[in-house]
Amino acid sequence: MTTDRIRSFLTERRPEGPCLIVDLDVVRENYQAFAHALPDTRIFYAVKANPAPEILKLLAELGSSFDTASVVEIELALAAGASADRISYGNTIKKERDIARAHELGVRLFAVDSIAEVDKIVRAAPGARVFCRVLTDGVGADWPLSRKFGCDPAMAIEILEYAHRNGLTAAGVSFHVGSQQRDTEAWDRALEMAAGVFRTLAERGIQLTLVNLGGGFPTRYLKDVPVVGAYGEAIFGALRRHFGNRLPETIIEPGRGMVGSAGVIKAEVVLVSRKSDEDPLRWVFLDIGKFGGLAETMDEAIRYPIRTPHDGGEVAPCVIAGPTCDSADVLYERDPYHLPLGLEIGDEILIESTGAYTTTYASVAFNGFAPLQSYVI
Ligand SMILES: *Cc1c(COP(=O)(O)O)cnc(C)c1O
């Protein structure tokens, strides 16, 4: 959504070139909506979604904790004012020296999904708390997370027992139901699995305490999505179903759901053309594409809402592409995008709900194009 504050900023400042503008008021509203929907759950903002210092500082002030994936992200969270006990190192793939550095900085909560990773933590962060990530199917997610992270529940049980035997605190289980998860029931299947891991380890004398519910909360793009409150209710219901009245400590790690709706990209139409006189499709080339920050249009997974100066006029299908000399730099072609016939070269357009996974996905200087500029207001 383009807020009045973003509109005024664009009118007054007239920034040159493609850029992202993030409205902190929307980030604050999103944080408060999560806190309200899941009042007994700690919020760990997934820093990777948008690590702008102003966003991290606001969230730190609001009381958020932070899910990080590297030493640099840990340092960003600390610089924003979060103490180390509000930071988790949630990447399951870490160099041992980075684990040691995180431990030196005071971080005590780490993700694992293999015995080899536990061994690194035993050596580099003795006594730390670990949670084991289990695989989920990602069904219902527009940006599913494949099999890269997590392990089978049976293996998670062995890993957590091994961690416990080696002097770590086996804290619990984590999962991620897939990003842009539009099915509120996805957490139910994952929590059933988590409860099974809790039970088996309890039988072995190990009491787990933590369930990390991950991210996956959606941003509204072109399709409607359930409101945060519906996710809160579904998750709370699932916790009661699978854990009874011995509810574990829970955390969520929203990334997209926290910042996606807070950002708008201003871009410009560079060329409108056709491939032949009979071509029914116009090709609309923008000054931003896959290498300029819109990487999540890969496989046309994420379809951003686009506003133009001609909205309300007659529309027709277009291919939308970026400005670089790489033929992969096409945003929407398989499923053409409807834009007004009045659209012209030089028009400024607004690509909405782009606050997450854009600035840091921009290439450094492919074809000489600068990385995506960002203004946080
Ligand atoms: C990326 C990531 C998140 C955030 O996911 P969203 O779908 O953006 O909410 C949360 N947790 C972990 C471990 C992640 O890797």
The ligand as an SDF file (V2000), in Angstrom:
LIG
                    3D

 15 15  0  0  0  0  0  0  0  0999 V2000
   13.8130  -16.3670    6.1210 C   0  0  0  0  0  0  0  0  0  0  0  0
   13.5240  -16.9000    7.4730 C   0  0  0  0  0  0  0  0  0  0  0  0
   12.4670  -16.3850    8.2130 C   0  0  0  0  0  0  0  0  0  0  0  0
   11.5190  -15.3300    7.6730 C   0  0  0  0  0  0  0  0  0  0  0  0
   10.6230  -15.8890    6.7970 O   0  0  0  0  0  0  0  0  0  0  0  0
    9.3720  -15.0570    6.2310 P   0  0  0  0  0  0  0  0  0  0  0  0
    8.6710  -16.0250    5.3760 O   0  0  0  0  0  0  0  0  0  0  0  0
    9.9290  -13.8860    5.5150 O   0  0  0  0  0  0  0  0  0  0  0  0
    8.5670  -14.6430    7.4110 O   0  0  0  0  0  0  0  0  0  0  0  0
   12.2700  -16.8800    9.4760 C   0  0  0  0  0  0  0  0  0  0  0  0
   13.0790  -17.8270    9.9910 N   0  0  0  0  0  0  0  0  0  0  0  0
   14.1110  -18.3370    9.3230 C   0  0  0  0  0  0  0  0  0  0  0  0
   14.9650  -19.3580    9.9580 C   0  0  0  0  0  0  0  0  0  0  0  0
   14.3650  -17.9030    8.0380 C   0  0  0  0  0  0  0  0  0  0  0  0
   15.3800  -18.4170    7.3630 O   0  0  0  0  0  0  0  0  0  0  0  0
  1  2  1  0
  2  3  1  0
  2 14  2  0
  3  4  1  0
  3 10  2  0
  4  5  1  0
  5  6  1  0
  6  7  2  0
  6  8  1  0
  6  9  1  0
 10 11  1  0
 11 12  2  0
 12 13  1  0
 12 14  1  0
 14 15  1  0
M  END
$$$$
